[in-house]
Amino acid sequence: MTFDYPYSNGIGNTTLINGFFASANGSAYCIGAGIAFLKYQNLFNLKLKQFLYIIFMAALALTKTKFAVLLLASFIVLTALRSRPARNSIAALLALAFSYIFLSHFIIAPSGSYDYPSIHFRKIIFSIQNIDLVLGNYGMYKLYVLDAIESNLLLPFGQSYFQEVYGGRPHFMLGGLIVTGGLGVASLVSLYVFFIFKANGRQFLDGIKDNKIYLIVLFAFMVETVNWNFSNSFYFWSLIFGVTAVNKISEIAGREFN
């Protein structure tokens, strides 16, 4: 990248590894989905499966994406709190999600250590001593989405027109759905996901020890919907639809064990 990148190496260029994808984020999402489903495949034995976990984790780290950081942080939180009540883990994950979303939209950096103004450093909100709070690219696109919704409240704004007006696509799944299909489409998709979780959530959380990695990746994808539009993402929807299948696998495994 010929421009500065948040929390990277200052005002110099940043190198991200994309793999076969158009962006490092796309690569990270694909690898994350692979990690989530790796446990449930039956093509490889245990030793090879463990080796593949290492390969996938290393590849994910090489992307240097914030999604990889979120997955690692979520794993550490759940591992550290595994002997605590479930509400402690839920509270810690909610705090992690809030922190992740905040730091994705606002960059905290020393004055003069970043390229300003630029695509990822849009507006300095305020400064304390030598530390700046800067509105980033994701934060700016939330404002663009709100502006598009406000100017076209009842009718879809249109993604092509949004891109023409604001210079990019909405980095926000719910906002992207409203811009593309209006409030009706956004409501239907949100309710669809809600009812899938409602129908399977309790059973899934009861088997958290058996499905910890899958749950971590699912959690990370749901948090990342605030930064990315997964409306047509195979990886995102495979995780959503997979909740029922994972529950069924755990139920069968439990009966066989008993």
C-alpha positions in Angstrom: 0.0 0.0 0.0 1.3 3.4 -0.9 -0.5 5.1 1.9 -0.4 4.8 5.7 -2.4 2.2 7.5 -3.9 2.4 11.0 -1.7 0.9 13.8 1.0 0.0 11.3 4.5 1.4 10.8 3.9 5.2 11.0 3.9 7.2 7.8 5.7 4.7 5.6 4.2 2.2 3.1 2.4 -0.9 4.5 2.7 -4.4 3.1 -0.3 -6.7 3.5 -0.5 -10.3 2.1 -3.6 -10.8 0.1 -3.1 -14.4 -1.1 -5.4 -15.2 -4.0 -7.9 -12.5 -2.9 -8.4 -8.8 -3.8 -7.6 -7.8 -0.3 -6.0 -9.1 2.8 -9.3 -8.9 4.6 -10.9 -11.3 2.0 -8.1 -13.8 2.6 -8.5 -13.5 6.4 -12.3 -14.2 6.2 -11.7 -17.3 4.0 -9.0 -18.7 6.4 -11.2 -17.9 9.4 -14.1 -19.9 8.0 -11.7 -22.7 7.2 -10.5 -22.7 10.9 -14.0 -22.8 12.1 -15.0 -25.9 10.1 -11.7 -27.8 10.3 -12.7 -29.8 13.4 -15.8 -31.2 11.8 -14.3 -32.6 8.6 -13.5 -36.3 8.3 -10.9 -36.3 5.5 -7.9 -36.0 7.8 -6.8 -37.8 10.9 -6.1 -36.0 14.2 -2.3 -35.4 13.7 -2.9 -33.9 10.2 -5.8 -31.9 11.5 -3.6 -30.4 14.2 -0.9 -29.6 11.5 -3.5 -27.9 9.4 -4.6 -25.7 12.4 -1.0 -24.5 12.6 -0.8 -23.8 8.9 -4.1 -21.9 8.9 -3.2 -19.9 12.0 0.1 -18.9 10.5 -1.5 -17.9 7.2 -4.1 -15.8 9.1 -1.3 -14.1 11.1 0.5 -13.3 7.9 -2.4 -11.3 6.6 -1.8 -8.8 9.4 -5.5 -7.9 9.5 -7.5 -6.6 12.4 -9.8 -9.6 12.0 -6.9 -11.9 12.9 -6.3 -9.8 16.0 -10.0 -10.1 17.0 -9.9 -13.9 16.6 -6.8 -14.1 18.8 -8.2 -11.8 21.4 -11.5 -13.7 21.5 -9.6 -17.0 22.0 -7.5 -15.6 24.8 -10.6 -14.2 26.6 -12.6 -17.5 26.4 -9.5 -19.5 27.4 -8.7 -17.3 30.4 -12.3 -17.3 31.6 -13.1 -21.0 30.9 -13.5 -21.8 34.6 -15.6 -18.7 35.3 -19.4 -18.4 35.0 -20.7 -17.9 31.4 -21.9 -14.4 32.2 -18.3 -13.3 32.8 -17.2 -14.6 29.4 -20.2 -12.9 27.7 -19.4 -9.6 29.5 -15.7 -9.8 28.4 -16.6 -10.6 24.8 -19.0 -7.7 24.7 -16.3 -5.4 26.1 -13.9 -6.8 23.5 -16.4 -6.2 20.7 -17.0 -2.6 21.8 -13.3 -1.9 22.0 -12.7 -3.5 18.6 -15.4 -1.5 16.9 -14.3 1.8 18.6 -10.7 1.3 17.6 -11.7 0.3 14.0 -13.5 3.7 13.6 -11.2 5.9 15.7 -7.4 5.8 15.6 -5.5 6.8 18.7 -2.0 7.9 17.7 0.8 10.4 18.6 0.6 13.7 16.6 2.7 13.6 13.5 3.1 9.8 13.5 0.6 9.3 10.6 -0.2 10.7 7.2 -2.9 13.3 7.6 -5.3 13.9 6.0 -5.5 10.5 4.1 -7.9 7.7 3.4 -7.5 6.1 6.8 -7.0 9.3 8.8 -9.9 11.5 7.9 -10.5 14.0 10.7 -8.8 14.8 14.0 -11.7 14.8 16.6 -9.6 16.1 19.5 -6.1 16.0 21.0 -4.8 15.5 24.5 -1.2 16.5 25.0 0.5 14.8 22.0 -2.1 12.1 21.5 -4.8 12.5 18.8 -8.2 10.8 18.4 -8.7 10.5 14.6 -11.8 9.6 12.7 -10.8 6.7 10.4 -12.2 5.3 7.1 -14.7 3.0 8.7 -16.0 5.9 10.9 -16.3 8.2 7.9 -18.3 5.6 5.9 -20.8 5.2 8.8 -21.5 9.0 8.4 -21.9 8.5 4.6 -24.4 5.6 5.2 -26.4 7.8 7.6 -26.4 10.6 5.1 -27.6 8.3 2.3 -30.4 6.8 4.5 -31.5 10.3 5.7 -31.7 11.6 2.1 -33.6 8.5 0.9 -35.5 7.3 3.9 -38.2 5.2 2.2 -36.5 4.1 -1.0 -33.2 2.2 -1.6 -30.4 4.6 -2.3 -28.6 2.1 -4.5 -25.1 0.7 -4.1 -23.8 1.9 -7.5 -25.1 5.4 -6.8 -23.7 5.3 -3.3 -20.3 4.4 -4.7 -20.5 7.2 -7.3 -21.4 9.8 -4.6 -19.2 8.7 -1.8 -16.3 7.0 -3.6 -16.7 3.5 -2.1 -19.1 0.9 -0.9 -20.6 0.9 2.6 -18.3 -0.7 5.1 -21.2 -1.9 7.2 -23.5 -4.9 6.5 -26.7 -3.5 8.0 -26.1 -0.1 6.4 -25.2 -1.8 3.1 -28.5 -3.7 3.2 -30.5 -0.5 3.8 -28.7 1.3 1.0 -29.1 -1.6 -1.4 -32.6 -2.8 -0.6 -34.1 -0.4 1.9 -35.3 -0.9 5.5 -37.5 -3.9 4.5 -34.7 -6.0 3.1 -32.4 -5.1 6.1 -35.1 -6.0 8.6 -35.9 -9.4 6.9 -32.2 -10.4 6.7 -31.6 -9.3 10.4 -34.7 -11.3 11.5 -33.6 -14.3 9.6 -30.2 -14.4 11.4 -31.9 -13.7 14.7 -34.3 -16.6 14.4 -31.4 -19.0 13.4 -29.6 -18.0 16.6 -32.8 -18.2 18.7 -33.5 -21.7 17.5 -30.0 -23.0 18.0 -28.3 -20.6 20.4 -29.0 -22.3 23.8 -27.9 -25.7 22.5 -24.9 -24.2 20.9 -23.8 -22.3 24.0 -24.3 -25.5 26.1 -21.7 -27.2 24.0 -19.3 -24.3 24.0 -16.4 -26.5 25.1 -16.8 -28.7 22.1 -17.4 -25.9 19.7 -15.2 -23.1 21.1 -13.2 -22.4 17.9 -16.3 -22.3 15.8 -18.0 -20.0 18.3 -15.0 -17.7 18.3 -14.9 -17.4 14.5 -18.7 -16.9 14.4 -18.5 -14.1 17.1 -15.7 -12.4 15.1 -17.7 -12.5 11.9 -20.7 -11.0 13.7 -18.6 -8.2 15.2 -17.0 -7.5 11.8 -20.3 -6.9 10.1 -20.0 -3.4 11.6 -16.9 -2.9 9.4 -17.7 -5.1 6.4 -20.7 -6.0 4.3 -21.0 -9.8 4.2 -24.4 -9.7 2.4 -23.0 -11.8 -0.5 -20.2 -13.5 1.4 -20.1 -17.3 1.2 -17.8 -17.5 4.2 -20.1 -15.5 6.4 -23.3 -17.3 5.5 -21.6 -20.7 5.8 -20.9 -19.9 9.5 -24.5 -18.7 10.0 -26.1 -21.8 8.3 -23.5 -24.1 10.0 -24.9 -23.4 13.5 -27.6 -26.0 13.0 -25.3 -28.6 11.6 -22.7 -28.1 14.3 -25.4 -28.6 17.0 -26.5 -31.8 15.3 -22.9 -33.1 15.1 -22.4 -32.3 18.8 -25.7 -34.0 19.7 -24.7 -37.2 17.8 -21.2 -37.2 19.4 -22.8 -36.8 22.8 -25.1 -39.8 22.4 -22.2 -41.9 21.1 -20.0 -40.9 24.0 -22.8 -41.7 26.5 
